[in-house]
Amino acid sequence: MLPAKVPWTLRDVLSIHVLRLVVGLLLVRVIYPLLFDASAYLIEVTDRLVVIGLVWAAVRKHRSGFAELGLSARRLLKNISWGLAGGIVLLTVSMYSERLYTSMLLLTPSQHPLIAAVGKAASWRDLAVPLFLAGLAAPVAEEVLYRMFTFLPLKDRYGIIGGALISAGVFALFHFNPYWLPEMLVVGIGLAVLYYKTGSLVSSIVAHSFINTSKIIMLFIGLPLL
């Protein structure tokens, strides 16, 4: 069960989101160019590490433990099962919402670097890095930031529905792509509800990972997402 109230505030949440942008831009635009040419993969890894580091520091500052926030191996198999079930539902809903959105507005998706890499992959070995980044690094970092650190204080202030909606909006906006907004909103709300209902961040991480991994594999074997 998640704590009734977390010790950090919405001001702390805003600070971490701003720091993520500042530290990331400083590393990628200033420090890295002085040392080497940073690849898209390195930039992705940098962002995930910055997120985890900042949230870890903030949580420790407020003397909270990650286990009480749902990041533990307690009831692991049950939480993984809930995550897989939630991932299947959210994958289906997200693909339907994406099709509806593109057909109504006649939009063409803009490619994410990882999607472009999957399109160029000639073998399963070429999928190793995209699968690691999208199937593991992104779900862990984004669930820690958007669900655990952002959703919980929003829930305390605005209730479960309000917290899920607002945190999903932040999740969608920080993908910086208007094409993905509806899908990110749908998935973000679903992941927040799953996290709250199970009391486990493992469930939302597994669901998030299932969605991303499934889409990469579907693209690689030629199944249409739209």
C-alpha atoms as an extended CHARMM CRD file, in Angstrom:
* protein
*
       226  EXT
         1         1  MET       CA              0.0000000000        0.0000000000        0.0000000000  PROA      1               0.0000000000
         2         2  LEU       CA              1.2480000000        3.4680000000       -0.8750000000  PROA      2               0.0000000000
         3         3  PRO       CA              1.7150000000        6.0910000000        1.8760000000  PROA      3               0.0000000000
         4         4  ALA       CA             -1.3090000000        8.2750000000        2.6150000000  PROA      4               0.0000000000
         5         5  LYS       CA              0.7720000000       11.3660000000        1.9290000000  PROA      5               0.0000000000
         6         6  VAL       CA              4.2750000000       11.9270000000        0.5940000000  PROA      6               0.0000000000
         7         7  PRO       CA              6.6220000000       14.4450000000        2.2460000000  PROA      7               0.0000000000
         8         8  TRP       CA              7.6550000000       16.3010000000       -0.8990000000  PROA      8               0.0000000000
         9         9  THR       CA              5.5700000000       19.0950000000       -2.4100000000  PROA      9               0.0000000000
        10        10  LEU       CA              4.5070000000       20.1670000000       -5.8850000000  PROA      10              0.0000000000
        11        11  ARG       CA              7.2280000000       22.8000000000       -5.7150000000  PROA      11              0.0000000000
        12        12  ASP       CA              9.7590000000       19.9820000000       -5.3000000000  PROA      12              0.0000000000
        13        13  VAL       CA              8.2270000000       18.2390000000       -8.3270000000  PROA      13              0.0000000000
        14        14  LEU       CA              8.5320000000       21.3950000000      -10.4380000000  PROA      14              0.0000000000
        15        15  SER       CA             12.1260000000       21.8590000000       -9.2990000000  PROA      15              0.0000000000
        16        16  ILE       CA             13.1030000000       18.3430000000      -10.3620000000  PROA      16              0.0000000000
        17        17  HSD       CA             11.4980000000       18.7280000000      -13.7910000000  PROA      17              0.0000000000
        18        18  VAL       CA             13.2960000000       22.0360000000      -14.3470000000  PROA      18              0.0000000000
        19        19  LEU       CA             16.6000000000       20.6290000000      -13.0770000000  PROA      19              0.0000000000
        20        20  ARG       CA             16.2280000000       17.6760000000      -15.4250000000  PROA      20              0.0000000000
        21        21  LEU       CA             16.0820000000       20.0600000000      -18.3870000000  PROA      21              0.0000000000
        22        22  VAL       CA             18.8930000000       22.2970000000      -17.1380000000  PROA      22              0.0000000000
        23        23  VAL       CA             21.3020000000       19.4790000000      -16.2460000000  PROA      23              0.0000000000
        24        24  GLY       CA             20.4780000000       17.5690000000      -19.4260000000  PROA      24              0.0000000000
        25        25  LEU       CA             21.0350000000       20.5900000000      -21.6620000000  PROA      25              0.0000000000
        26        26  LEU       CA             24.2550000000       21.4700000000      -19.8430000000  PROA      26              0.0000000000
        27        27  LEU       CA             25.6450000000       17.9710000000      -20.3820000000  PROA      27              0.0000000000
        28        28  VAL       CA             24.4360000000       17.4590000000      -23.9490000000  PROA      28              0.0000000000
        29        29  ARG       CA             24.9300000000       20.9790000000      -25.3540000000  PROA      29              0.0000000000
        30        30  VAL       CA             27.9670000000       22.1870000000      -23.4230000000  PROA      30              0.0000000000
        31        31  ILE       CA             30.0340000000       19.4500000000      -21.7600000000  PROA      31              0.0000000000
        32        32  TYR       CA             29.6730000000       16.5950000000      -24.2560000000  PROA      32              0.0000000000
        33        33  PRO       CA             30.5940000000       18.7210000000      -27.3410000000  PROA      33              0.0000000000
        34        34  LEU       CA             33.8040000000       19.7180000000      -25.6100000000  PROA      34              0.0000000000
        35        35  LEU       CA             34.7470000000       16.0650000000      -25.1950000000  PROA      35              0.0000000000
        36        36  PHE       CA             33.1830000000       14.0870000000      -28.0630000000  PROA      36              0.0000000000
        37        37  ASP       CA             30.2430000000       13.8230000000      -30.4490000000  PROA      37              0.0000000000
        38        38  ALA       CA             27.3600000000       12.4330000000      -28.4340000000  PROA      38              0.0000000000
        39        39  SER       CA             25.1600000000        9.8840000000      -30.1860000000  PROA      39              0.0000000000
        40        40  ALA       CA             21.3740000000        9.8330000000      -29.8770000000  PROA      40              0.0000000000
        41        41  TYR       CA             21.7210000000        6.7150000000      -27.7330000000  PROA      41              0.0000000000
        42        42  LEU       CA             24.1030000000        8.4380000000      -25.3060000000  PROA      42              0.0000000000
        43        43  ILE       CA             21.7330000000       11.3870000000      -25.0240000000  PROA      43              0.0000000000
        44        44  GLU       CA             18.8790000000        8.9970000000      -24.1680000000  PROA      44              0.0000000000
        45        45  VAL       CA             20.9620000000        7.2300000000      -21.5140000000  PROA      45              0.0000000000
        46        46  THR       CA             22.0950000000       10.5650000000      -20.0840000000  PROA      46              0.0000000000
        47        47  ASP       CA             18.5110000000       11.7380000000      -19.6580000000  PROA      47              0.0000000000
        48        48  ARG       CA             17.4810000000        8.5180000000      -17.8950000000  PROA      48              0.0000000000
        49        49  LEU       CA             20.4330000000        8.6700000000      -15.5110000000  PROA      49              0.0000000000
        50        50  VAL       CA             19.8110000000       12.3530000000      -14.7440000000  PROA      50              0.0000000000
        51        51  VAL       CA             16.1540000000       11.5980000000      -13.9540000000  PROA      51              0.0000000000
        52        52  ILE       CA             16.9390000000        8.6940000000      -11.6430000000  PROA      52              0.0000000000
        53        53  GLY       CA             19.7210000000       10.6120000000       -9.9060000000  PROA      53              0.0000000000
        54        54  LEU       CA             17.6090000000       13.7040000000       -9.2730000000  PROA      54              0.0000000000
        55        55  VAL       CA             14.5950000000       11.7820000000       -7.9940000000  PROA      55              0.0000000000
        56        56  TRP       CA             16.7800000000        9.5760000000       -5.7880000000  PROA      56              0.0000000000
        57        57  ALA       CA             18.3670000000       12.6840000000       -4.2410000000  PROA      57              0.0000000000
        58        58  ALA       CA             14.9730000000       14.3200000000       -3.6810000000  PROA      58              0.0000000000
        59        59  VAL       CA             13.4310000000       11.2150000000       -2.1070000000  PROA      59              0.0000000000
        60        60  ARG       CA             16.4170000000       10.7090000000        0.1970000000  PROA      60              0.0000000000
        61        61  LYS       CA             16.3450000000       14.3950000000        1.1490000000  PROA      61              0.0000000000
        62        62  HSD       CA             12.8080000000       13.9250000000        2.4460000000  PROA      62              0.0000000000
        63        63  ARG       CA             13.8240000000       10.7410000000        4.2760000000  PROA      63              0.0000000000
        64        64  SER       CA             11.5070000000        8.5090000000        2.2860000000  PROA      64              0.0000000000
        65        65  GLY       CA             12.2310000000        4.9290000000        1.3010000000  PROA      65              0.0000000000
        66        66  PHE       CA             11.6860000000        3.5420000000       -2.1710000000  PROA      66              0.0000000000
        67        67  ALA       CA             10.1610000000        0.3430000000       -0.7810000000  PROA      67              0.0000000000
        68        68  GLU       CA              7.3000000000        2.2420000000        0.8610000000  PROA      68              0.0000000000
        69        69  LEU       CA              6.7240000000        4.0380000000       -2.4500000000  PROA      69              0.0000000000
        70        70  GLY       CA              6.1500000000        0.7500000000       -4.2480000000  PROA      70              0.0000000000
        71        71  LEU       CA              9.6020000000        0.0000000000       -5.6040000000  PROA      71              0.0000000000
        72        72  SER       CA             10.2670000000       -3.3510000000       -3.9530000000  PROA      72              0.0000000000
        73        73  ALA       CA             10.2670000000       -7.0920000000       -4.6440000000  PROA      73              0.0000000000
        74        74  ARG       CA              7.3410000000       -7.6910000000       -2.2920000000  PROA      74              0.0000000000
        75        75  ARG       CA              4.5930000000       -9.7230000000       -4.0310000000  PROA      75              0.0000000000
        76        76  LEU       CA              6.7990000000       -9.6170000000       -7.1000000000  PROA      76              0.0000000000
        77        77  LEU       CA              5.0660000000      -12.2710000000       -9.2220000000  PROA      77              0.0000000000
        78        78  LYS       CA              1.6400000000      -10.8250000000       -8.4920000000  PROA      78              0.0000000000
        79        79  ASN       CA              2.7580000000       -7.3100000000       -9.4090000000  PROA      79              0.0000000000
        80        80  ILE       CA              4.4510000000       -8.5130000000      -12.5870000000  PROA      80              0.0000000000
        81        81  SER       CA              1.2210000000      -10.2950000000      -13.5470000000  PROA      81              0.0000000000
        82        82  TRP       CA             -0.7990000000       -7.1460000000      -12.9520000000  PROA      82              0.0000000000
        83        83  GLY       CA              1.7510000000       -5.2130000000      -15.0120000000  PROA      83              0.0000000000
        84        84  LEU       CA              1.4950000000       -7.6020000000      -17.9530000000  PROA      84              0.0000000000
        85        85  ALA       CA             -2.3080000000       -7.5270000000      -17.8310000000  PROA      85              0.0000000000
        86        86  GLY       CA             -2.2990000000       -3.7420000000      -17.6350000000  PROA      86              0.0000000000
        87        87  GLY       CA              0.2610000000       -3.5420000000      -20.4420000000  PROA      87              0.0000000000
        88        88  ILE       CA             -1.9220000000       -5.6250000000      -22.7680000000  PROA      88              0.0000000000
        89        89  VAL       CA             -4.9540000000       -3.4270000000      -22.1010000000  PROA      89              0.0000000000
        90        90  LEU       CA             -3.0330000000       -0.1640000000      -22.4310000000  PROA      90              0.0000000000
        91        91  LEU       CA             -1.2610000000       -1.3040000000      -25.5990000000  PROA      91              0.0000000000
        92        92  THR       CA             -4.6190000000       -2.0380000000      -27.2120000000  PROA      92              0.0000000000
        93        93  VAL       CA             -6.1740000000        1.2350000000      -26.0540000000  PROA      93              0.0000000000
        94        94  SER       CA             -3.1340000000        3.3090000000      -27.0600000000  PROA      94              0.0000000000
        95        95  MET       CA             -3.0110000000        1.8310000000      -30.5560000000  PROA      95              0.0000000000
        96        96  TYR       CA             -6.7380000000        2.4270000000      -31.0390000000  PROA      96              0.0000000000
        97        97  SER       CA             -6.4800000000        6.0260000000      -29.7770000000  PROA      97              0.0000000000
        98        98  GLU       CA             -3.5080000000        6.6040000000      -32.0720000000  PROA      98              0.0000000000
        99        99  ARG       CA             -5.4240000000        5.3340000000      -35.1000000000  PROA      99              0.0000000000
       100       100  LEU       CA             -8.4550000000        7.4260000000      -34.2190000000  PROA      100             0.0000000000
       101       101  TYR       CA             -6.3420000000       10.5450000000      -33.6830000000  PROA      101             0.0000000000
       102       102  THR       CA             -4.4400000000       10.2210000000      -36.9570000000  PROA      102             0.0000000000
       103       103  SER       CA             -7.5150000000        9.3730000000      -39.0290000000  PROA      103             0.0000000000
       104       104  MET       CA             -9.5490000000       12.2780000000      -37.6370000000  PROA      104             0.0000000000
       105       105  LEU       CA             -6.8020000000       14.8960000000      -37.9940000000  PROA      105             0.0000000000
       106       106  LEU       CA             -5.0190000000       13.3330000000      -40.9960000000  PROA      106             0.0000000000
       107       107  LEU       CA             -1.6810000000       13.4640000000      -39.2050000000  PROA      107             0.0000000000
       108       108  THR       CA              1.5260000000       11.6740000000      -40.0920000000  PROA      108             0.0000000000
       109       109  PRO       CA              3.7100000000       10.5500000000      -37.1750000000  PROA      109             0.0000000000
       110       110  SER       CA              7.1520000000       12.0750000000      -36.7890000000  PROA      110             0.0000000000
       111       111  GLN       CA              9.8330000000        9.5130000000      -36.1380000000  PROA      111             0.0000000000
       112       112  HSD       CA             11.5600000000        9.1100000000      -32.8190000000  PROA      112             0.0000000000
       113       113  PRO       CA             15.2910000000        8.2610000000      -33.1640000000  PROA      113             0.0000000000
       114       114  LEU       CA             14.6600000000        4.8360000000      -31.6520000000  PROA      114             0.0000000000
       115       115  ILE       CA             11.8750000000        4.1570000000      -34.1630000000  PROA      115             0.0000000000
       116       116  ALA       CA             14.2280000000        5.1440000000      -36.9730000000  PROA      116             0.0000000000
       117       117  ALA       CA             16.8590000000        2.7530000000      -35.5800000000  PROA      117             0.0000000000
       118       118  VAL       CA             14.3360000000       -0.0760000000      -35.5090000000  PROA      118             0.0000000000
       119       119  GLY       CA             13.4380000000        0.6710000000      -39.1230000000  PROA      119             0.0000000000
       120       120  LYS       CA             17.1000000000        0.2780000000      -40.1040000000  PROA      120             0.0000000000
       121       121  ALA       CA             17.6580000000       -2.8790000000      -38.0420000000  PROA      121             0.0000000000
       122       122  ALA       CA             18.6550000000       -5.8620000000      -40.1710000000  PROA      122             0.0000000000
       123       123  SER       CA             18.7350000000       -8.4680000000      -37.3890000000  PROA      123             0.0000000000
       124       124  TRP       CA             17.5900000000       -9.0630000000      -33.8410000000  PROA      124             0.0000000000
       125       125  ARG       CA             21.0770000000       -8.1110000000      -32.6850000000  PROA      125             0.0000000000
       126       126  ASP       CA             20.4960000000       -4.6140000000      -34.0630000000  PROA      126             0.0000000000
       127       127  LEU       CA             17.5130000000       -4.2980000000      -31.7220000000  PROA      127             0.0000000000
       128       128  ALA       CA             19.5840000000       -4.7530000000      -28.5570000000  PROA      128             0.0000000000
       129       129  VAL       CA             20.1440000000       -1.0570000000      -27.8420000000  PROA      129             0.0000000000
       130       130  PRO       CA             16.6200000000        0.1380000000      -28.8320000000  PROA      130             0.0000000000
       131       131  LEU       CA             15.0830000000       -2.6280000000      -26.7170000000  PROA      131             0.0000000000
       132       132  PHE       CA             17.2720000000       -1.7410000000      -23.7420000000  PROA      132             0.0000000000
       133       133  LEU       CA             16.4740000000        1.9650000000      -23.9640000000  PROA      133             0.0000000000
       134       134  ALA       CA             12.7530000000        1.6680000000      -24.7150000000  PROA      134             0.0000000000
       135       135  GLY       CA             12.0400000000       -1.5730000000      -22.8810000000  PROA      135             0.0000000000
       136       136  LEU       CA             14.0230000000       -1.0190000000      -19.6860000000  PROA      136             0.0000000000
       137       137  ALA       CA             15.7220000000        2.3760000000      -19.2760000000  PROA      137             0.0000000000
       138       138  ALA       CA             12.7180000000        4.5030000000      -20.2740000000  PROA      138             0.0000000000
       139       139  PRO       CA             10.1040000000        2.5780000000      -18.2560000000  PROA      139             0.0000000000
       140       140  VAL       CA             12.1990000000        2.6210000000      -15.0800000000  PROA      140             0.0000000000
       141       141  ALA       CA             13.1790000000        6.3010000000      -15.2950000000  PROA      141             0.0000000000
       142       142  GLU       CA              9.7720000000        7.5480000000      -16.4410000000  PROA      142             0.0000000000
       143       143  GLU       CA              7.7700000000        5.5690000000      -13.8950000000  PROA      143             0.0000000000
       144       144  VAL       CA             10.0530000000        6.8060000000      -11.1180000000  PROA      144             0.0000000000
       145       145  LEU       CA              9.6430000000       10.4170000000      -12.2950000000  PROA      145             0.0000000000
       146       146  TYR       CA              6.0790000000       10.6730000000      -13.5970000000  PROA      146             0.0000000000
       147       147  ARG       CA              4.2290000000        8.1320000000      -11.5040000000  PROA      147             0.0000000000
       148       148  MET       CA              6.1080000000        7.8720000000       -8.1990000000  PROA      148             0.0000000000
       149       149  PHE       CA              7.5010000000       11.3920000000       -7.8480000000  PROA      149             0.0000000000
       150       150  THR       CA              4.9290000000       13.4410000000       -9.7900000000  PROA      150             0.0000000000
       151       151  PHE       CA              1.6340000000       11.5460000000       -9.4330000000  PROA      151             0.0000000000
       152       152  LEU       CA              1.7450000000       10.9550000000       -5.6710000000  PROA      152             0.0000000000
       153       153  PRO       CA              1.8270000000       14.6160000000       -4.5040000000  PROA      153             0.0000000000
       154       154  LEU       CA             -0.7020000000       15.5120000000       -7.2080000000  PROA      154             0.0000000000
       155       155  LYS       CA             -2.9610000000       12.7580000000       -5.8510000000  PROA      155             0.0000000000
       156       156  ASP       CA             -2.5680000000       14.1950000000       -2.3650000000  PROA      156             0.0000000000
       157       157  ARG       CA             -3.6560000000       17.6140000000       -3.6230000000  PROA      157             0.0000000000
       158       158  TYR       CA             -6.2510000000       16.8280000000       -6.3160000000  PROA      158             0.0000000000
       159       159  GLY       CA             -7.3650000000       13.2610000000       -5.6540000000  PROA      159             0.0000000000
       160       160  ILE       CA             -6.7340000000       10.1020000000       -7.6730000000  PROA      160             0.0000000000
       161       161  ILE       CA             -8.4880000000       11.2240000000      -10.8650000000  PROA      161             0.0000000000
       162       162  GLY       CA             -7.0310000000       14.7280000000      -10.8100000000  PROA      162             0.0000000000
       163       163  GLY       CA             -3.5690000000       13.4210000000      -10.0040000000  PROA      163             0.0000000000
       164       164  ALA       CA             -3.7270000000       10.8270000000      -12.7850000000  PROA      164             0.0000000000
       165       165  LEU       CA             -4.9150000000       13.3990000000      -15.3450000000  PROA      165             0.0000000000
       166       166  ILE       CA             -2.3660000000       16.0690000000      -14.4710000000  PROA      166             0.0000000000
       167       167  SER       CA              0.5840000000       13.6780000000      -14.1710000000  PROA      167             0.0000000000
       168       168  ALA       CA             -0.3880000000       12.1190000000      -17.5070000000  PROA      168             0.0000000000
       169       169  GLY       CA             -0.4730000000       15.6110000000      -19.0160000000  PROA      169             0.0000000000
       170       170  VAL       CA              3.0470000000       16.3090000000      -17.7390000000  PROA      170             0.0000000000
       171       171  PHE       CA              4.1480000000       12.8930000000      -19.0410000000  PROA      171             0.0000000000
       172       172  ALA       CA              2.7000000000       13.7000000000      -22.4730000000  PROA      172             0.0000000000
       173       173  LEU       CA              4.0840000000       17.2400000000      -22.6680000000  PROA      173             0.0000000000
       174       174  PHE       CA              7.6260000000       16.1610000000      -21.7910000000  PROA      174             0.0000000000
       175       175  HSD       CA              7.7040000000       13.9150000000      -24.8530000000  PROA      175             0.0000000000
       176       176  PHE       CA              7.8080000000       17.1780000000      -26.8610000000  PROA      176             0.0000000000
       177       177  ASN       CA              5.7650000000       15.7880000000      -29.7460000000  PROA      177             0.0000000000
       178       178  PRO       CA              2.1450000000       16.8930000000      -30.4080000000  PROA      178             0.0000000000
       179       179  TYR       CA              1.5160000000       13.7540000000      -32.4430000000  PROA      179             0.0000000000
       180       180  TRP       CA              1.9990000000       11.5180000000      -29.4080000000  PROA      180             0.0000000000
       181       181  LEU       CA             -0.0580000000       13.6520000000      -26.9730000000  PROA      181             0.0000000000
       182       182  PRO       CA             -3.3620000000       11.6880000000      -27.0130000000  PROA      182             0.0000000000
       183       183  GLU       CA             -1.6410000000        8.3160000000      -26.7490000000  PROA      183             0.0000000000
       184       184  MET       CA              0.6630000000        9.5180000000      -23.9580000000  PROA      184             0.0000000000
       185       185  LEU       CA             -2.3270000000       10.9070000000      -22.0580000000  PROA      185             0.0000000000
       186       186  VAL       CA             -4.1890000000        7.6080000000      -22.3000000000  PROA      186             0.0000000000
       187       187  VAL       CA             -1.1630000000        5.5410000000      -21.3230000000  PROA      187             0.0000000000
       188       188  GLY       CA             -0.1440000000        7.9600000000      -18.5640000000  PROA      188             0.0000000000
       189       189  ILE       CA             -3.5610000000        7.8430000000      -16.9180000000  PROA      189             0.0000000000
       190       190  GLY       CA             -3.6490000000        4.0500000000      -17.1440000000  PROA      190             0.0000000000
       191       191  LEU       CA             -0.1800000000        3.6670000000      -15.6380000000  PROA      191             0.0000000000
       192       192  ALA       CA             -1.0130000000        6.0340000000      -12.7630000000  PROA      192             0.0000000000
       193       193  VAL       CA             -4.2050000000        4.1100000000      -11.9580000000  PROA      193             0.0000000000
       194       194  LEU       CA             -2.3360000000        0.7930000000      -12.1730000000  PROA      194             0.0000000000
       195       195  TYR       CA              0.3650000000        2.0950000000       -9.8250000000  PROA      195             0.0000000000
       196       196  TYR       CA             -2.2060000000        3.3350000000       -7.3280000000  PROA      196             0.0000000000
       197       197  LYS       CA             -4.3900000000        0.2180000000       -7.4160000000  PROA      197             0.0000000000
       198       198  THR       CA             -1.5160000000       -2.2470000000       -6.9970000000  PROA      198             0.0000000000
       199       199  GLY       CA              0.5800000000       -0.0420000000       -4.7220000000  PROA      199             0.0000000000
       200       200  SER       CA              3.5840000000       -1.2010000000       -6.7140000000  PROA      200             0.0000000000
       201       201  LEU       CA              5.7910000000        0.7230000000       -9.1170000000  PROA      201             0.0000000000
       202       202  VAL       CA              6.9010000000       -2.6590000000      -10.4650000000  PROA      202             0.0000000000
       203       203  SER       CA              3.4520000000       -3.0990000000      -12.0230000000  PROA      203             0.0000000000
       204       204  SER       CA              3.5650000000        0.1870000000      -13.9130000000  PROA      204             0.0000000000
       205       205  ILE       CA              7.1870000000       -0.4030000000      -14.9790000000  PROA      205             0.0000000000
       206       206  VAL       CA              6.2820000000       -3.8410000000      -16.3750000000  PROA      206             0.0000000000
       207       207  ALA       CA              3.2170000000       -2.4310000000      -18.1750000000  PROA      207             0.0000000000
       208       208  HSD       CA              5.2530000000        0.4450000000      -19.6280000000  PROA      208             0.0000000000
       209       209  SER       CA              7.9930000000       -1.9420000000      -20.7050000000  PROA      209             0.0000000000
       210       210  PHE       CA              5.4640000000       -4.3020000000      -22.3130000000  PROA      210             0.0000000000
       211       211  ILE       CA              3.9770000000       -1.4730000000      -24.3900000000  PROA      211             0.0000000000
       212       212  ASN       CA              7.3340000000       -0.1610000000      -25.6140000000  PROA      212             0.0000000000
       213       213  THR       CA              8.8280000000       -3.5960000000      -26.2640000000  PROA      213             0.0000000000
       214       214  SER       CA              5.7300000000       -4.8120000000      -28.1040000000  PROA      214             0.0000000000
       215       215  LYS       CA              5.7430000000       -1.8050000000      -30.4170000000  PROA      215             0.0000000000
       216       216  ILE       CA              9.4230000000       -2.2110000000      -31.2540000000  PROA      216             0.0000000000
       217       217  ILE       CA              8.9650000000       -5.8920000000      -32.0690000000  PROA      217             0.0000000000
       218       218  MET       CA              5.8460000000       -5.1560000000      -34.1190000000  PROA      218             0.0000000000
       219       219  LEU       CA              7.7340000000       -2.5590000000      -36.1360000000  PROA      219             0.0000000000
       220       220  PHE       CA             10.6740000000       -4.8900000000      -36.6680000000  PROA      220             0.0000000000
       221       221  ILE       CA              8.5910000000       -7.7990000000      -37.9630000000  PROA      221             0.0000000000
       222       222  GLY       CA              6.4770000000       -5.4980000000      -40.1170000000  PROA      222             0.0000000000
       223       223  LEU       CA              3.1710000000       -5.3600000000      -38.2460000000  PROA      223             0.0000000000
       224       224  PRO       CA              1.4980000000       -1.9440000000      -38.6660000000  PROA      224             0.0000000000
       225       225  LEU       CA              0.9810000000        0.1880000000      -35.5740000000  PROA      225             0.0000000000
       226       226  LEU       CA             -1.5640000000        2.3510000000      -37.3740000000  PROA      226             0.0000000000
